[in-house]
Amino acid sequence: MTLVFATNNMHKLEEVSNILPSTCRILSLRDIGFDSEIDETGKTLEDNSLLKARVVWDYLQTHPQAVAIDGVFADDTGLEIPVLNNQPGVRTARWAGDNHDDAANRRKALRLLQDKPDRSARFRTVITLITTKDNAGEEAHPVAAQVEGRVEGRIAEAEKGEGGFGYDSLFIPEDYGKTFAELPAETKNSISHRARAVQQLCLLLV
């Protein structure tokens, strides 16, 4: 099975590829020649995930390589901090500005939580999969399905760890005393929000 993952983020590609069955071949946006910026205008993670998957699906329909591709999936991930009204949410990657500066995002989180006793937080990942379904010999049509993965935890008082990306050096998952950035990659990949969403995605591919 060949699937397009609507991203060029190498960290995400590696994480997802390590979870999906070896029978799945994963292509990035770069692999299919898609170089346009997708405006994430949705108000929810569900909206943005569906939007990205649809844009890439529509792109493929005008390109010859679409015949060899079985589906497209896209994810959208948000960090939700209850004491900050579930911010940053859909603006997780751009919380400190539109330049996608992970370090600036982490500094903003630490600054806003500086005097807050409640540092609870959660990560949510929503994945949308679009495939073509043939209903008993009828004309095939695209079908979209969504799955979600989440992990509860808290924000550390200072950055810890050298691994991972994004907010990994700040997020301490529930039942663990270390941040995602301190945990071995295989451990993080087994418990992270994205891992849990991808595990649900696997069920759709059976």
Salt bridges, closest charged atoms under 4 A:
GLU15 OE1 - LYS188 NZ 3.79
GLU15 OE1 - ARG194 NH1 3.54
GLU40 OE2 - LYS52 NZ 3.67
GLU40 OE1 - ARG94 NH1 3.71
GLU46 OE2 - ARG124 NH1 3.20
ASP75 OD1 - LYS12 NZ 3.27
ASP75 OD2 - ARG194 NE 3.16
ASP76 OD1 - LYS52 NZ 3.47
GLU80 OE1 - ARG122 NH1 3.16
GLU80 OE2 - ARG124 NE 3.14
ASP98 OD1 - ARG91 NH2 3.48
GLU148 OE1 - ARG124 NH1 2.92
GLU148 OE2 - ARG150 NE 2.94
GLU152 OE2 - ARG122 NE 3.44
GLU152 OE2 - ARG150 NH1 3.83
GLU159 OE1 - ARG106 NE 2.88
ASP168 OD2 - LYS188 NZ 2.62
